[in-house]
Amino acid sequence: MSSADICSPCGVVIVNQSEVKTIEQCGAFTGVAHPGCHCLIPCLCRCVNQTLSMRQQQLHVACETKTKDNVFVTVKVAVQYQINMDDESIKAAAYRLTNARDQIESYVFDVVRSSVPKIELDDVFETKDQISDSINTQLTSSMSKFGYSILASPITDIDPDAQVKRAMNEINKMKRLRVAAGDEGEAVKIRAIKEAEAEAARTEIQAKADAEAKYMQGQGIARQRQAIITGLRDSVNAFKSEVAGVDAKNVLDLMIVTQYFDMMKEIGAQSKTNAVFMNHSPGALEDLAAAVQKGFMAGAFDAQLASAP
């Protein structure tokens, strides 16, 4: 603003909050007018020359550059800056720098274009904080002599070329698919192991149950045979006592023949029976009785040998 716009005939100047004005006398800087009401004497050629904002400001800078692996990227930086509150800094900001925003943008371009070409694309994303720190350090060192403080300079975006971005997304997609396939394979493996363990447990339980059933069945068969033997013994003794002149051999032969005919009767009573038929002539029955008797005698002889001292 010019002095004609600011200086009233009575020399009263109003400075708004978060602003300062530079005061000149005959074109030379004499001081700073801070927020409030100020009285300037027109006859002494004192007037206001510039109005500066003391608010925090932000400048968005988009810098296109090339990475080490020859990929063009656009690095976007948000520089937050502010004029220092002391009069010397205000004087430097007003008289030593024509355009602070252009100056800041130039420094950002310099740092980005000297750092990113040394790094490959994948590493740019990982080292953006280091690049941001370099930008902040460079700006702080360069702009402090002009009265500015650099509050922060974060990198807000790294935007590669559209084709490169699609390729990166495709690579990431395939990588995730491989991971998913590996996880699925591991799940199938674990499921197969668990099913095998469950099947082994079921087999073991079934085997124990079968063994117990066989044991119980064997006990039942043993008791059944013991009962048959007891019944046969009682029948032989009763037959001998009732019929005179009959020995045990005759009784056993008669019982074998009787059981044989009972078996034939049961087989004939069923329409569908798989059976093995043996010779049932009287001579064959006599041979069968002799074989059974011989077996009994051999078993008794073996028992006597086993019990002999």
SEGU-560068 format. One record per residue (C-alpha): x, y, z; residue in one letter. Coordinates in nm, 3 decimals, m for minus. Layout:
% SEGU-560068
@x = X | y = Y | z = Z | kenu = A
...
% end
This chain:
% SEGU-560068
@x = 0.000 | y = 0.000 | z = 0.000 | kenu = M
@x = 0.113 | y = 0.354 | z = m0.069 | kenu = S
@x = 0.139 | y = 0.628 | z = 0.191 | kenu = S
@x = m0.147 | y = 0.815 | z = 0.025 | kenu = A
@x = m0.379 | y = 0.522 | z = 0.100 | kenu = D
@x = m0.276 | y = 0.494 | z = 0.460 | kenu = I
@x = m0.200 | y = 0.840 | z = 0.597 | kenu = C
@x = m0.503 | y = 1.045 | z = 0.684 | kenu = S
@x = m0.487 | y = 1.425 | z = 0.703 | kenu = P
@x = m0.477 | y = 1.402 | z = 1.079 | kenu = C
@x = m0.199 | y = 1.139 | z = 1.072 | kenu = G
@x = m0.394 | y = 0.854 | z = 1.240 | kenu = V
@x = m0.302 | y = 0.496 | z = 1.131 | kenu = V
@x = m0.498 | y = 0.184 | z = 1.234 | kenu = I
@x = m0.312 | y = m0.150 | z = 1.231 | kenu = V
@x = m0.527 | y = m0.464 | z = 1.239 | kenu = N
@x = m0.465 | y = m0.766 | z = 1.457 | kenu = Q
@x = m0.203 | y = m1.016 | z = 1.320 | kenu = S
@x = m0.059 | y = m0.746 | z = 1.095 | kenu = E
@x = 0.227 | y = m0.496 | z = 1.113 | kenu = V
@x = 0.309 | y = m0.189 | z = 0.908 | kenu = K
@x = 0.646 | y = m0.043 | z = 0.825 | kenu = T
@x = 0.689 | y = 0.328 | z = 0.894 | kenu = I
@x = 0.915 | y = 0.545 | z = 0.678 | kenu = E
@x = 1.030 | y = 0.901 | z = 0.700 | kenu = Q
@x = 1.143 | y = 1.061 | z = 0.378 | kenu = C
@x = 1.170 | y = 0.713 | z = 0.224 | kenu = G
@x = 1.387 | y = 0.568 | z = 0.504 | kenu = A
@x = 1.271 | y = 0.295 | z = 0.740 | kenu = F
@x = 1.215 | y = 0.428 | z = 1.090 | kenu = T
@x = 1.010 | y = 0.163 | z = 1.270 | kenu = G
@x = 0.725 | y = m0.085 | z = 1.284 | kenu = V
@x = 0.364 | y = m0.011 | z = 1.370 | kenu = A
@x = 0.212 | y = m0.304 | z = 1.561 | kenu = H
@x = m0.164 | y = m0.370 | z = 1.596 | kenu = P
@x = m0.350 | y = m0.069 | z = 1.734 | kenu = G
@x = m0.390 | y = 0.303 | z = 1.667 | kenu = C
@x = m0.086 | y = 0.514 | z = 1.577 | kenu = H
@x = m0.048 | y = 0.889 | z = 1.523 | kenu = C
@x = 0.195 | y = 1.002 | z = 1.254 | kenu = L
@x = 0.289 | y = 1.366 | z = 1.196 | kenu = I
@x = 0.245 | y = 1.440 | z = 0.824 | kenu = P
@x = 0.462 | y = 1.747 | z = 0.837 | kenu = C
@x = 0.760 | y = 1.533 | z = 0.930 | kenu = L
@x = 0.702 | y = 1.319 | z = 0.617 | kenu = C
@x = 0.631 | y = 1.008 | z = 0.824 | kenu = R
@x = 0.401 | y = 0.754 | z = 0.662 | kenu = C
@x = 0.323 | y = 0.383 | z = 0.631 | kenu = V
@x = 0.488 | y = 0.200 | z = 0.342 | kenu = N
@x = 0.401 | y = m0.175 | z = 0.365 | kenu = Q
@x = 0.156 | y = m0.399 | z = 0.546 | kenu = T
@x = 0.281 | y = m0.747 | z = 0.641 | kenu = L
@x = 0.077 | y = m1.039 | z = 0.771 | kenu = S
@x = 0.208 | y = m1.210 | z = 1.084 | kenu = M
@x = m0.019 | y = m1.511 | z = 1.039 | kenu = R
@x = 0.114 | y = m1.856 | z = 0.968 | kenu = Q
@x = 0.104 | y = m1.913 | z = 0.592 | kenu = Q
@x = 0.124 | y = m2.223 | z = 0.377 | kenu = Q
@x = 0.266 | y = m2.267 | z = 0.030 | kenu = L
@x = 0.200 | y = m2.578 | z = m0.181 | kenu = H
@x = 0.489 | y = m2.666 | z = m0.411 | kenu = V
@x = 0.467 | y = m2.940 | z = m0.677 | kenu = A
@x = 0.807 | y = m3.040 | z = m0.811 | kenu = C
@x = 0.849 | y = m3.286 | z = m1.099 | kenu = E
@x = 1.175 | y = m3.479 | z = m1.104 | kenu = T
@x = 1.328 | y = m3.814 | z = m1.202 | kenu = K
@x = 1.436 | y = m4.095 | z = m0.973 | kenu = T
@x = 1.754 | y = m4.300 | z = m0.995 | kenu = K
@x = 1.573 | y = m4.573 | z = m1.192 | kenu = D
@x = 1.449 | y = m4.314 | z = m1.447 | kenu = N
@x = 1.089 | y = m4.282 | z = m1.326 | kenu = V
@x = 0.931 | y = m3.937 | z = m1.336 | kenu = F
@x = 0.748 | y = m3.842 | z = m1.018 | kenu = V
@x = 0.578 | y = m3.531 | z = m0.887 | kenu = T
@x = 0.673 | y = m3.452 | z = m0.527 | kenu = V
@x = 0.425 | y = m3.227 | z = m0.348 | kenu = K
@x = 0.548 | y = m3.027 | z = m0.048 | kenu = V
@x = 0.344 | y = m2.808 | z = 0.188 | kenu = A
@x = 0.571 | y = m2.539 | z = 0.336 | kenu = V
@x = 0.439 | y = m2.365 | z = 0.648 | kenu = Q
@x = 0.617 | y = m2.039 | z = 0.727 | kenu = Y
@x = 0.578 | y = m1.720 | z = 0.927 | kenu = Q
@x = 0.751 | y = m1.384 | z = 0.972 | kenu = I
@x = 0.937 | y = m1.350 | z = 1.301 | kenu = N
@x = 0.788 | y = m1.103 | z = 1.550 | kenu = M
@x = 1.098 | y = m0.888 | z = 1.613 | kenu = D
@x = 1.141 | y = m0.557 | z = 1.428 | kenu = D
@x = 1.466 | y = m0.660 | z = 1.257 | kenu = E
@x = 1.299 | y = m0.967 | z = 1.103 | kenu = S
@x = 1.002 | y = m0.756 | z = 0.993 | kenu = I
@x = 1.241 | y = m0.504 | z = 0.835 | kenu = K
@x = 1.429 | y = m0.785 | z = 0.652 | kenu = A
@x = 1.104 | y = m0.941 | z = 0.526 | kenu = A
@x = 0.982 | y = m0.604 | z = 0.398 | kenu = A
@x = 1.299 | y = m0.468 | z = 0.237 | kenu = Y
@x = 1.535 | y = m0.757 | z = 0.160 | kenu = R
@x = 1.298 | y = m0.998 | z = m0.019 | kenu = L
@x = 1.072 | y = m0.912 | z = m0.310 | kenu = T
@x = 0.862 | y = m1.231 | z = m0.322 | kenu = N
@x = 0.893 | y = m1.477 | z = m0.035 | kenu = A
@x = 0.674 | y = m1.743 | z = m0.199 | kenu = R
@x = 0.887 | y = m1.757 | z = m0.515 | kenu = D
@x = 1.201 | y = m1.774 | z = m0.304 | kenu = Q
@x = 1.067 | y = m2.063 | z = m0.094 | kenu = I
@x = 0.955 | y = m2.247 | z = m0.406 | kenu = E
@x = 1.303 | y = m2.217 | z = m0.558 | kenu = S
@x = 1.467 | y = m2.365 | z = m0.250 | kenu = Y
@x = 1.218 | y = m2.655 | z = m0.244 | kenu = V
@x = 1.288 | y = m2.730 | z = m0.611 | kenu = F
@x = 1.662 | y = m2.724 | z = m0.544 | kenu = D
@x = 1.647 | y = m2.971 | z = m0.254 | kenu = V
@x = 1.400 | y = m3.210 | z = m0.419 | kenu = V
@x = 1.583 | y = m3.219 | z = m0.752 | kenu = R
@x = 1.916 | y = m3.279 | z = m0.581 | kenu = S
@x = 1.789 | y = m3.555 | z = m0.348 | kenu = S
@x = 1.533 | y = m3.763 | z = m0.539 | kenu = V
@x = 1.755 | y = m3.844 | z = m0.844 | kenu = P
@x = 1.988 | y = m4.031 | z = m0.606 | kenu = K
@x = 1.710 | y = m4.263 | z = m0.486 | kenu = I
@x = 1.511 | y = m4.535 | z = m0.660 | kenu = E
@x = 1.133 | y = m4.504 | z = m0.677 | kenu = L
@x = 1.054 | y = m4.757 | z = m0.405 | kenu = D
@x = 1.300 | y = m4.590 | z = m0.169 | kenu = D
@x = 1.151 | y = m4.244 | z = m0.232 | kenu = V
@x = 0.835 | y = m4.347 | z = m0.046 | kenu = F
@x = 1.039 | y = m4.488 | z = 0.242 | kenu = E
@x = 1.274 | y = m4.188 | z = 0.273 | kenu = T
@x = 1.023 | y = m3.905 | z = 0.229 | kenu = K
@x = 1.070 | y = m3.802 | z = 0.594 | kenu = D
@x = 1.445 | y = m3.761 | z = 0.538 | kenu = Q
@x = 1.378 | y = m3.556 | z = 0.224 | kenu = I
@x = 1.131 | y = m3.343 | z = 0.420 | kenu = S
@x = 1.394 | y = m3.284 | z = 0.690 | kenu = D
@x = 1.645 | y = m3.178 | z = 0.424 | kenu = S
@x = 1.395 | y = m2.931 | z = 0.278 | kenu = I
@x = 1.320 | y = m2.791 | z = 0.623 | kenu = N
@x = 1.689 | y = m2.754 | z = 0.708 | kenu = T
@x = 1.770 | y = m2.581 | z = 0.378 | kenu = Q
@x = 1.473 | y = m2.344 | z = 0.401 | kenu = L
@x = 1.542 | y = m2.256 | z = 0.764 | kenu = T
@x = 1.904 | y = m2.174 | z = 0.684 | kenu = S
@x = 1.817 | y = m1.969 | z = 0.376 | kenu = S
@x = 1.503 | y = m1.785 | z = 0.489 | kenu = M
@x = 1.612 | y = m1.692 | z = 0.841 | kenu = S
@x = 1.822 | y = m1.405 | z = 0.707 | kenu = K
@x = 1.508 | y = m1.266 | z = 0.545 | kenu = F
@x = 1.315 | y = m1.272 | z = 0.874 | kenu = G
@x = 1.114 | y = m1.589 | z = 0.810 | kenu = Y
@x = 1.075 | y = m1.899 | z = 1.025 | kenu = S
@x = 1.003 | y = m2.233 | z = 0.856 | kenu = I
@x = 0.757 | y = m2.416 | z = 1.081 | kenu = L
@x = 0.724 | y = m2.739 | z = 0.880 | kenu = A
@x = 0.769 | y = m2.871 | z = 0.528 | kenu = S
@x = 0.606 | y = m3.214 | z = 0.503 | kenu = P
@x = 0.589 | y = m3.406 | z = 0.176 | kenu = I
@x = 0.216 | y = m3.453 | z = 0.125 | kenu = T
@x = 0.223 | y = m3.669 | z = m0.187 | kenu = D
@x = 0.454 | y = m3.859 | z = m0.421 | kenu = I
@x = 0.277 | y = m3.909 | z = m0.751 | kenu = D
@x = 0.451 | y = m4.127 | z = m1.015 | kenu = P
@x = 0.354 | y = m4.138 | z = m1.379 | kenu = D
@x = 0.013 | y = m4.300 | z = m1.442 | kenu = A
@x = 0.160 | y = m4.603 | z = m1.622 | kenu = Q
@x = 0.414 | y = m4.656 | z = m1.345 | kenu = V
@x = 0.140 | y = m4.629 | z = m1.085 | kenu = K
@x = m0.066 | y = m4.895 | z = m1.263 | kenu = R
@x = 0.239 | y = m5.122 | z = m1.283 | kenu = A
@x = 0.310 | y = m5.073 | z = m0.913 | kenu = M
@x = m0.051 | y = m5.154 | z = m0.827 | kenu = N
@x = m0.031 | y = m5.468 | z = m1.041 | kenu = E
@x = 0.292 | y = m5.578 | z = m0.871 | kenu = I
@x = 0.138 | y = m5.517 | z = m0.530 | kenu = N
@x = m0.173 | y = m5.709 | z = m0.635 | kenu = K
@x = 0.031 | y = m6.011 | z = m0.748 | kenu = M
@x = 0.236 | y = m6.001 | z = m0.429 | kenu = K
@x = m0.079 | y = m6.004 | z = m0.218 | kenu = R
@x = m0.222 | y = m6.288 | z = m0.427 | kenu = L
@x = 0.094 | y = m6.491 | z = m0.364 | kenu = R
@x = 0.068 | y = m6.425 | z = 0.008 | kenu = V
@x = m0.300 | y = m6.520 | z = 0.003 | kenu = A
@x = m0.220 | y = m6.840 | z = m0.188 | kenu = A
@x = 0.050 | y = m6.926 | z = 0.064 | kenu = G
@x = m0.188 | y = m6.864 | z = 0.353 | kenu = D
@x = m0.453 | y = m7.077 | z = 0.184 | kenu = E
@x = m0.202 | y = m7.358 | z = 0.130 | kenu = G
@x = m0.096 | y = m7.340 | z = 0.494 | kenu = E
@x = m0.461 | y = m7.353 | z = 0.600 | kenu = A
@x = m0.518 | y = m7.660 | z = 0.380 | kenu = V
@x = m0.209 | y = m7.822 | z = 0.530 | kenu = K
@x = m0.323 | y = m7.754 | z = 0.886 | kenu = I
@x = m0.674 | y = m7.878 | z = 0.804 | kenu = R
@x = m0.532 | y = m8.199 | z = 0.653 | kenu = A
@x = m0.312 | y = m8.254 | z = 0.959 | kenu = I
@x = m0.605 | y = m8.200 | z = 1.195 | kenu = K
@x = m0.825 | y = m8.435 | z = 0.992 | kenu = E
@x = m0.551 | y = m8.700 | z = 0.995 | kenu = A
@x = m0.511 | y = m8.660 | z = 1.371 | kenu = E
@x = m0.887 | y = m8.690 | z = 1.417 | kenu = A
@x = m0.897 | y = m8.998 | z = 1.193 | kenu = E
@x = m0.610 | y = m9.153 | z = 1.388 | kenu = A
@x = m0.793 | y = m9.085 | z = 1.714 | kenu = A
@x = m1.113 | y = m9.236 | z = 1.573 | kenu = R
@x = m0.919 | y = m9.541 | z = 1.449 | kenu = T
@x = m0.755 | y = m9.586 | z = 1.788 | kenu = E
@x = m1.089 | y = m9.559 | z = 1.967 | kenu = I
@x = m1.248 | y = m9.801 | z = 1.719 | kenu = Q
@x = m0.958 | y = m10.044 | z = 1.761 | kenu = A
@x = m0.995 | y = m10.034 | z = 2.138 | kenu = K
@x = m1.370 | y = m10.084 | z = 2.104 | kenu = A
@x = m1.319 | y = m10.376 | z = 1.862 | kenu = D
@x = m1.062 | y = m10.533 | z = 2.093 | kenu = A
@x = m1.298 | y = m10.498 | z = 2.387 | kenu = E
@x = m1.581 | y = m10.645 | z = 2.180 | kenu = A
@x = m1.361 | y = m10.938 | z = 2.070 | kenu = K
@x = m1.258 | y = m10.994 | z = 2.430 | kenu = Y
@x = m1.618 | y = m10.996 | z = 2.547 | kenu = M
@x = m1.714 | y = m11.217 | z = 2.252 | kenu = Q
@x = m1.434 | y = m11.459 | z = 2.337 | kenu = G
@x = m1.548 | y = m11.474 | z = 2.697 | kenu = Q
@x = m1.901 | y = m11.544 | z = 2.576 | kenu = G
@x = m1.785 | y = m11.819 | z = 2.341 | kenu = I
@x = m1.571 | y = m11.971 | z = 2.617 | kenu = A
@x = m1.866 | y = m11.974 | z = 2.857 | kenu = R
@x = m2.087 | y = m12.116 | z = 2.579 | kenu = Q
@x = m1.844 | y = m12.398 | z = 2.509 | kenu = R
@x = m1.801 | y = m12.462 | z = 2.878 | kenu = Q
@x = m2.178 | y = m12.490 | z = 2.910 | kenu = A
@x = m2.187 | y = m12.727 | z = 2.610 | kenu = I
@x = m1.919 | y = m12.947 | z = 2.765 | kenu = I
@x = m2.101 | y = m12.947 | z = 3.096 | kenu = T
@x = m2.427 | y = m13.037 | z = 2.922 | kenu = G
@x = m2.262 | y = m13.316 | z = 2.725 | kenu = L
@x = m2.106 | y = m13.458 | z = 3.039 | kenu = R
@x = m2.437 | y = m13.450 | z = 3.221 | kenu = D
@x = m2.613 | y = m13.610 | z = 2.920 | kenu = S
@x = m2.356 | y = m13.891 | z = 2.897 | kenu = V
@x = m2.377 | y = m13.962 | z = 3.269 | kenu = N
@x = m2.758 | y = m13.960 | z = 3.260 | kenu = A
@x = m2.770 | y = m14.188 | z = 2.954 | kenu = F
@x = m2.528 | y = m14.435 | z = 3.114 | kenu = K
@x = m2.730 | y = m14.447 | z = 3.432 | kenu = S
@x = m3.060 | y = m14.498 | z = 3.247 | kenu = E
@x = m2.944 | y = m14.753 | z = 2.986 | kenu = V
@x = m2.747 | y = m15.051 | z = 3.112 | kenu = A
@x = m2.452 | y = m15.184 | z = 2.915 | kenu = G
@x = m2.379 | y = m14.860 | z = 2.727 | kenu = V
@x = m2.039 | y = m14.697 | z = 2.769 | kenu = D
@x = m1.940 | y = m14.336 | z = 2.709 | kenu = A
@x = m1.814 | y = m14.403 | z = 2.356 | kenu = K
@x = m2.152 | y = m14.530 | z = 2.241 | kenu = N
@x = m2.322 | y = m14.228 | z = 2.391 | kenu = V
@x = m2.084 | y = m13.985 | z = 2.217 | kenu = L
@x = m2.132 | y = m14.161 | z = 1.884 | kenu = D
@x = m2.507 | y = m14.137 | z = 1.923 | kenu = L
@x = m2.488 | y = m13.765 | z = 2.012 | kenu = M
@x = m2.267 | y = m13.690 | z = 1.712 | kenu = I
@x = m2.508 | y = m13.862 | z = 1.477 | kenu = V
@x = m2.803 | y = m13.681 | z = 1.637 | kenu = T
@x = m2.634 | y = m13.338 | z = 1.602 | kenu = Q
@x = m2.544 | y = m13.419 | z = 1.242 | kenu = Y
@x = m2.905 | y = m13.487 | z = 1.151 | kenu = F
@x = m3.018 | y = m13.174 | z = 1.336 | kenu = D
@x = m2.774 | y = m12.971 | z = 1.126 | kenu = M
@x = m2.902 | y = m13.126 | z = 0.805 | kenu = M
@x = m3.256 | y = m13.046 | z = 0.910 | kenu = K
@x = m3.171 | y = m12.677 | z = 0.971 | kenu = E
@x = m2.993 | y = m12.646 | z = 0.638 | kenu = I
@x = m3.286 | y = m12.799 | z = 0.454 | kenu = G
@x = m3.532 | y = m12.566 | z = 0.624 | kenu = A
@x = m3.363 | y = m12.254 | z = 0.473 | kenu = Q
@x = m3.409 | y = m12.168 | z = 0.105 | kenu = S
@x = m3.085 | y = m11.974 | z = 0.058 | kenu = K
@x = m2.796 | y = m12.128 | z = 0.243 | kenu = T
@x = m2.429 | y = m12.150 | z = 0.154 | kenu = N
@x = m2.308 | y = m12.476 | z = 0.306 | kenu = A
@x = m2.027 | y = m12.727 | z = 0.257 | kenu = V
@x = m2.165 | y = m13.082 | z = 0.238 | kenu = F
@x = m1.961 | y = m13.377 | z = 0.357 | kenu = M
@x = m2.018 | y = m13.745 | z = 0.292 | kenu = N
@x = m2.311 | y = m13.853 | z = 0.512 | kenu = H
@x = m2.306 | y = m14.226 | z = 0.453 | kenu = S
@x = m2.308 | y = m14.452 | z = 0.762 | kenu = P
@x = m1.944 | y = m14.542 | z = 0.704 | kenu = G
@x = m1.847 | y = m14.180 | z = 0.680 | kenu = A
@x = m2.035 | y = m14.104 | z = 1.001 | kenu = L
@x = m1.842 | y = m14.381 | z = 1.173 | kenu = E
@x = m1.517 | y = m14.234 | z = 1.046 | kenu = D
@x = m1.628 | y = m13.889 | z = 1.166 | kenu = L
@x = m1.708 | y = m14.024 | z = 1.510 | kenu = A
@x = m1.371 | y = m14.199 | z = 1.521 | kenu = A
@x = m1.193 | y = m13.876 | z = 1.424 | kenu = A
@x = m1.374 | y = m13.679 | z = 1.693 | kenu = V
@x = m1.298 | y = m13.944 | z = 1.952 | kenu = Q
@x = m0.935 | y = m13.952 | z = 1.844 | kenu = K
@x = m0.919 | y = m13.576 | z = 1.883 | kenu = G
@x = m1.061 | y = m13.597 | z = 2.235 | kenu = F
@x = m0.813 | y = m13.869 | z = 2.327 | kenu = M
@x = m0.519 | y = m13.671 | z = 2.182 | kenu = A
@x = m0.622 | y = m13.364 | z = 2.377 | kenu = G
@x = m0.650 | y = m13.564 | z = 2.699 | kenu = A
@x = m0.308 | y = m13.723 | z = 2.639 | kenu = F
@x = m0.148 | y = m13.381 | z = 2.579 | kenu = D
@x = m0.305 | y = m13.252 | z = 2.899 | kenu = A
@x = m0.159 | y = m13.546 | z = 3.094 | kenu = Q
@x = 0.187 | y = m13.480 | z = 2.950 | kenu = L
@x = 0.163 | y = m13.114 | z = 3.040 | kenu = A
@x = 0.065 | y = m13.192 | z = 3.400 | kenu = S
@x = 0.329 | y = m13.467 | z = 3.445 | kenu = A
@x = 0.629 | y = m13.369 | z = 3.667 | kenu = P
% end
